[in-house]
Amino acid sequence: MQIIYLTRFSYFGRSGWRAPASRAPEELFAPERLRARLAMFQRYTLPSLAAQSDGDFQHLVLSSTLMPRPWRRRLKRAVQGALGDRGRVIFRRQGSAGHMIRRHVRASFAGQDHVVQVVLDDDDALSADYNAVLRYHVRTIIDDPNNDDEATFLSFPRGLTLGLDAQGFPAWLAERNVPFTNLGLALLSRPDYRKNPFMTSHRRIGERQATRLIGAKRPFYLRAVHGLNDSRAIAAAERHAPHEVEGLIRHFPFMEGLVARRDAALAA
């Protein structure tokens, strides 16, 4: 069984998000936008993977052949610097992100009995034990003698919305509990399965697919909200300062330095 984290980083093509930049390469690859998104990717997403207590996974990043070459090199260096040979960046022409990823997974993991594909946006993060918890629940599905489903989606409803300030540092957090969310959404299947997490509506997964909800009363992900959100993120109403959120550093240890840096800036 291979667990694969899937990230789209400024991929120009059909991928489900509706920001103006999704239709305009000059906006998608503007230096100021790429600089800000790469900073968030290196500040939150990659550290959350590097901090996993179970480090047995692969990270696949899909980007565009239209991305300027200097930024391609920076992106590859960031992924390899954080994860070594567990991380890989592929650049593809305009098309369907879901189809590009499906083709790559089928070719690269054909020898595996099962793969687990996990959605991870380029500005979001996962708890340090997410991979270990996911592996445990996946194993129970595989070992279940009464399970004859071709594929199963695993959804982790509870997480935290993370509001970022103008500099991209933590400003506030709010609890989030959405039964079928794409944050940490995982799909257990054979490598040649016809779908992947980018090829289905996560809001309707419970109606159409075999599913397991991991309903623990603790957060498994951070969902960033900021001025460059590529999806229609909605800022939560009930906000808390980072130091007021119980268990934040325990579940997301990489946040400790970021919170301390912001607190120091506010105190200055």
C-alpha positions as CSV (number, residue, x, y, z in Angstrom):
1,M,0.0,0.0,0.0
2,Q,1.3,3.4,-1.0
3,I,0.0,6.7,0.4
4,I,0.4,9.6,-2.0
5,Y,-0.3,13.3,-1.2
6,L,-1.5,15.2,-4.3
7,T,-0.9,19.0,-4.7
8,R,-1.8,21.3,-7.6
9,F,0.6,24.2,-7.6
10,S,-0.3,26.9,-10.1
11,Y,-1.5,24.3,-12.7
12,F,-3.0,26.0,-15.7
13,G,-5.9,23.7,-16.8
14,R,-9.2,22.3,-15.6
15,S,-8.9,21.6,-11.9
16,G,-12.0,22.9,-10.1
17,W,-11.1,26.3,-8.8
18,R,-12.6,29.5,-10.2
19,A,-10.2,32.3,-9.3
20,P,-9.5,34.8,-12.1
21,A,-6.0,33.5,-12.3
22,S,-7.3,30.1,-13.4
23,R,-8.3,31.6,-16.7
24,A,-5.3,33.9,-17.3
25,P,-1.7,32.6,-17.4
26,E,-0.3,36.1,-17.0
27,E,-2.1,36.3,-13.6
28,L,-1.4,32.7,-12.6
29,F,2.4,33.1,-13.2
30,A,2.8,36.7,-12.1
31,P,6.0,36.9,-10.0
32,E,4.3,38.4,-7.0
33,R,1.6,35.7,-6.9
34,L,4.1,32.9,-7.3
35,R,6.3,34.4,-4.6
36,A,3.4,34.6,-2.2
37,R,2.1,31.1,-2.9
38,L,5.5,29.5,-2.8
39,A,6.1,31.2,0.6
40,M,2.9,29.7,2.0
41,F,3.7,26.3,0.5
42,Q,7.1,26.3,2.2
43,R,5.7,27.8,5.5
44,Y,2.7,25.5,6.0
45,T,2.2,22.6,3.5
46,L,5.7,21.2,3.2
47,P,6.5,21.5,7.0
48,S,3.3,19.7,7.8
49,L,4.4,16.7,5.7
50,A,8.0,16.8,6.9
51,A,6.7,16.7,10.5
52,Q,4.6,13.5,10.0
53,S,5.2,10.9,12.7
54,D,4.8,8.2,10.0
55,G,7.1,9.3,7.2
56,D,6.2,6.5,4.8
57,F,4.5,8.4,1.9
58,Q,5.0,10.1,-1.4
59,H,4.2,13.7,-2.4
60,L,3.2,14.4,-6.0
61,V,3.0,18.1,-7.0
62,L,1.4,18.9,-10.4
63,S,2.3,22.2,-12.0
64,S,2.3,23.7,-15.5
65,T,4.7,23.7,-18.4
66,L,3.8,27.4,-18.8
67,M,5.4,28.2,-15.4
68,P,8.6,30.3,-16.0
69,R,11.7,28.1,-15.7
70,P,13.3,30.0,-12.7
71,W,10.1,29.3,-10.7
72,R,10.0,25.7,-11.8
73,R,13.5,25.3,-10.3
74,R,12.5,27.0,-7.1
75,L,9.4,24.8,-6.7
76,K,11.5,21.6,-7.3
77,R,14.1,22.8,-4.8
78,A,11.5,23.5,-2.2
79,V,9.9,20.1,-2.5
80,Q,13.1,18.1,-2.6
81,G,14.6,20.2,0.2
82,A,11.7,19.4,2.5
83,L,11.0,15.8,1.6
84,G,14.0,14.5,-0.4
85,D,13.1,11.6,-2.6
86,R,9.6,11.3,-1.2
87,G,8.7,14.4,-3.2
88,R,8.3,14.8,-6.9
89,V,7.1,17.7,-9.1
90,I,5.7,17.1,-12.6
91,F,5.0,19.8,-15.2
92,R,2.2,19.1,-17.6
93,R,0.5,21.0,-20.5
94,Q,-3.0,22.4,-20.2
95,G,-5.7,19.8,-19.6
96,S,-7.5,18.2,-16.8
97,A,-5.6,18.0,-13.5
98,G,-7.5,14.9,-12.5
99,H,-6.7,13.1,-15.7
100,M,-3.0,14.1,-15.5
101,I,-2.7,12.8,-11.9
102,R,-4.6,9.6,-12.8
103,R,-2.3,8.9,-15.6
104,H,0.8,9.4,-13.5
105,V,-0.5,7.3,-10.6
106,R,-1.4,4.4,-12.9
107,A,2.0,4.4,-14.5
108,S,4.1,5.0,-11.3
109,F,2.4,2.7,-8.8
110,A,1.1,-0.1,-11.1
111,G,2.9,-2.7,-8.9
112,Q,0.9,-1.8,-5.7
113,D,-2.2,-3.7,-4.6
114,H,-3.6,-0.5,-3.2
115,V,-2.9,3.2,-3.3
116,V,-4.3,6.0,-1.0
117,Q,-4.5,9.4,-2.7
118,V,-4.9,12.4,-0.5
119,V,-5.8,15.9,-1.4
120,L,-3.5,18.6,-0.1
121,D,-3.8,22.1,-1.4
122,D,-0.7,24.2,-1.7
123,D,-1.6,26.5,1.2
124,D,-3.1,24.0,3.6
125,A,-1.6,21.6,6.2
126,L,-2.1,18.3,8.0
127,S,-1.7,17.3,11.6
128,A,1.6,15.6,12.5
129,D,-0.2,12.2,13.0
130,Y,-2.4,12.4,10.0
131,N,-0.5,9.8,8.0
132,A,-0.4,7.4,10.9
133,V,-4.1,7.8,11.6
134,L,-4.9,7.4,7.9
135,R,-2.8,4.3,7.6
136,Y,-4.6,2.7,10.6
137,H,-8.1,3.3,9.2
138,V,-7.1,2.2,5.7
139,R,-5.7,-1.0,7.0
140,T,-9.0,-1.8,8.8
141,I,-10.8,-1.3,5.5
142,I,-8.4,-3.5,3.6
143,D,-8.5,-6.2,6.2
144,D,-12.3,-6.2,6.6
145,P,-13.6,-9.6,5.2
146,N,-17.0,-8.1,4.6
147,N,-15.9,-5.2,2.6
148,D,-16.3,-5.7,-1.2
149,D,-16.3,-2.0,-2.3
150,E,-14.1,-1.2,-5.2
151,A,-12.9,2.0,-3.6
152,T,-13.5,3.9,-0.4
153,F,-13.2,7.6,0.4
154,L,-12.1,8.6,3.9
155,S,-13.1,12.1,5.1
156,F,-11.8,13.9,8.2
157,P,-14.5,16.4,9.1
158,R,-12.7,18.3,11.9
159,G,-10.0,20.8,11.4
160,L,-9.2,24.5,11.8
161,T,-9.6,27.4,9.6
162,L,-6.4,29.5,9.7
163,G,-6.6,33.2,8.9
164,L,-3.3,34.7,7.7
165,D,-2.3,38.3,8.0
166,A,-0.9,40.4,5.1
167,Q,2.5,38.9,5.6
168,G,1.2,35.3,5.5
169,F,1.6,34.5,9.2
170,P,-1.1,33.1,11.6
171,A,-3.6,35.7,12.7
172,W,-6.5,33.7,14.0
173,L,-8.1,30.3,14.0
174,A,-11.6,28.9,14.0
175,E,-13.0,25.4,14.5
176,R,-14.3,23.7,11.3
177,N,-16.5,20.6,11.1
178,V,-17.7,19.6,7.6
179,P,-18.7,16.0,7.1
180,F,-17.4,15.7,3.5
181,T,-14.6,18.1,2.9
182,N,-11.7,18.1,0.5
183,L,-9.3,19.0,3.3
184,G,-7.3,15.7,3.8
185,L,-9.8,13.8,1.7
186,A,-8.4,10.4,0.9
187,L,-9.3,7.7,-1.6
188,L,-8.3,4.0,-1.1
189,S,-8.4,2.1,-4.4
190,R,-6.3,0.1,-6.8
191,P,-3.8,2.2,-8.9
192,D,-5.9,1.8,-12.0
193,Y,-9.2,3.0,-10.5
194,R,-11.1,5.3,-12.8
195,K,-11.3,8.2,-10.3
196,N,-9.1,10.2,-8.0
197,P,-10.0,12.8,-5.4
198,F,-9.9,15.6,-8.0
199,M,-12.4,13.8,-10.3
200,T,-15.4,13.9,-8.0
201,S,-17.5,16.4,-6.1
202,H,-16.4,16.1,-2.5
203,R,-19.7,17.6,-1.3
204,R,-21.6,14.7,-2.8
205,I,-19.2,11.9,-2.0
206,G,-21.5,10.5,0.7
207,E,-24.3,10.1,-1.8
208,R,-22.2,8.4,-4.6
209,Q,-19.3,6.6,-3.0
210,A,-18.4,4.2,-0.2
211,T,-17.2,6.4,2.6
212,R,-15.7,6.4,6.1
213,L,-15.9,9.5,8.3
214,I,-13.1,9.8,10.9
215,G,-15.1,11.7,13.5
216,A,-12.5,12.2,16.3
217,K,-13.1,15.4,18.3
218,R,-9.7,17.0,17.3
219,P,-8.4,18.7,14.3
220,F,-6.7,16.9,11.4
221,Y,-6.0,19.8,9.1
222,L,-5.5,23.6,8.7
223,R,-7.4,25.4,6.0
224,A,-5.8,28.7,5.2
225,V,-7.8,31.8,4.4
226,H,-6.0,34.8,2.8
227,G,-6.1,37.2,0.0
228,L,-4.8,34.7,-2.6
229,N,-7.3,31.9,-2.0
230,D,-7.9,30.0,-5.3
231,S,-11.2,28.5,-4.1
232,R,-14.1,30.3,-2.7
233,A,-12.9,30.1,0.9
234,I,-15.2,31.8,3.4
235,A,-13.7,33.3,6.6
236,A,-15.2,31.9,9.8
237,A,-17.1,34.1,12.1
238,E,-15.9,32.9,15.5
239,R,-12.2,33.5,15.7
240,H,-9.6,32.8,18.3
241,A,-6.0,33.9,18.7
242,P,-3.5,31.1,18.1
243,H,-2.5,30.8,21.8
244,E,-6.2,30.3,22.7
245,V,-6.5,27.1,20.6
246,E,-6.0,24.1,22.8
247,G,-3.8,21.4,21.2
248,L,-2.7,23.6,18.3
249,I,1.1,23.0,18.8
250,R,0.6,19.4,19.8
251,H,-1.2,18.5,16.5
252,F,0.7,21.0,14.3
253,P,4.2,21.3,15.8
254,F,5.6,23.3,12.9
255,M,3.2,26.2,13.9
256,E,5.1,26.9,17.1
257,G,7.8,29.0,15.5
258,L,5.3,30.8,13.3
259,V,3.0,31.8,16.2
260,A,6.0,32.9,18.3
261,R,7.2,35.1,15.4
262,R,3.9,36.8,15.0
263,D,3.6,37.3,18.8
264,A,7.0,38.9,18.9
265,A,6.1,41.2,16.0
266,L,2.9,42.3,17.8
267,A,4.9,42.9,21.0
268,A,7.5,45.0,19.3
